[in-house]
Amino acid sequence: KAVLHPALPKCDGHENWKKYIGRSSGTFGIVLNEKREEKIFEFLDNLQLFYKGVSWGGYESLVLYRQPDIKTAETPYIDGSYIRLHIGLENTADLIEDLENALNKLK
């Protein structure tokens, strides 16, 4: 449904990011249309290269799921299942393929 990263021109906060930061990291969010937790857990279980975790900044790729009914001051506009990704040092093509496979199984 959406990719959330301030380096993307359509993302909220892009102008502030461009003005004050101008560089990006490998931590970003995606919003999935799917709201059924059992399907989201299936998606997470189908990821082979991402560890489930909350520590951002390590060398490994991580994934974190936020339930769709949780709204914070930072994410009041999210309508869907919020998945946060931290991209580690694994091969980029392998990570893309891993995400594509898990997303295709979600369909």
C-alpha positions in Angstrom: 0.0 0.0 0.0 2.8 2.4 0.9 6.5 2.8 1.5 7.4 5.3 4.3 10.8 6.9 4.1 11.5 10.6 4.2 13.8 10.4 1.2 10.8 9.6 -1.0 9.2 12.8 -2.4 5.7 11.7 -1.6 6.4 10.8 2.0 5.4 13.1 4.9 8.3 15.1 6.1 10.2 14.9 2.8 10.8 18.7 2.7 12.2 18.8 6.2 14.4 15.8 5.4 15.7 17.5 2.3 16.3 20.8 4.1 17.9 19.4 7.3 19.3 15.9 6.7 19.6 15.1 3.0 21.0 11.6 3.5 19.1 8.4 4.2 19.5 5.2 6.0 18.3 1.6 5.5 15.4 1.9 8.0 12.0 2.5 6.6 8.4 1.3 6.9 5.9 -0.3 4.6 2.1 -0.4 5.0 0.3 -3.4 3.8 -3.4 -3.5 3.0 -3.7 -6.8 4.8 -5.0 -6.3 8.4 -5.5 -9.9 9.4 -2.8 -10.7 12.0 -2.6 -14.4 11.0 -1.7 -13.3 7.4 0.8 -10.8 8.6 2.5 -13.4 10.8 2.6 -15.7 7.8 4.3 -12.9 5.8 6.9 -12.5 8.6 7.4 -16.2 8.9 8.0 -16.4 5.1 10.9 -14.0 5.3 14.1 -16.0 5.3 16.8 -13.3 5.6 15.2 -10.9 8.1 15.3 -11.4 11.8 12.4 -10.3 14.0 13.7 -7.6 16.3 13.7 -4.0 17.5 17.3 -3.1 17.5 18.2 -0.8 14.6 21.7 -0.3 13.6 23.2 -3.8 13.6 24.6 -5.6 10.6 21.7 -7.9 10.1 18.4 -7.1 8.4 15.5 -6.8 10.8 11.7 -6.6 10.6 9.2 -5.4 13.2 5.4 -5.5 12.9 3.1 -2.9 14.5 -0.5 -3.8 14.9 -2.9 -1.8 12.7 -5.0 -0.4 15.6 -2.0 1.2 17.2 -1.8 4.9 16.3 1.0 7.2 17.6 1.7 10.8 17.2 4.3 9.8 14.6 2.0 7.5 12.6 -1.6 8.7 12.9 -2.2 8.4 9.1 -1.4 4.7 8.8 -4.4 2.7 7.8 -3.1 -0.9 7.4 -0.5 -3.1 8.9 2.8 -1.3 9.5 6.0 -3.2 9.0 9.3 -1.6 9.9 12.4 -2.8 8.1 16.1 -2.3 8.8 18.3 -3.2 5.9 21.6 -4.8 7.0 24.7 -5.9 5.1 23.2 -8.9 3.2 23.1 -8.8 -0.6 20.5 -6.3 -1.7 19.2 -8.5 -4.5 18.8 -11.4 -2.0 16.8 -9.1 0.3 14.6 -7.9 -2.5 13.9 -11.4 -3.6 13.1 -12.5 0.0 10.6 -9.6 0.3 9.1 -10.3 -3.1 8.6 -14.0 -2.2 7.0 -13.2 1.1 4.7 -10.6 -0.4 3.7 -12.9 -3.3 2.7 -15.6 -0.7 0.6 -13.0 1.1 -1.6 -12.4 -2.0 
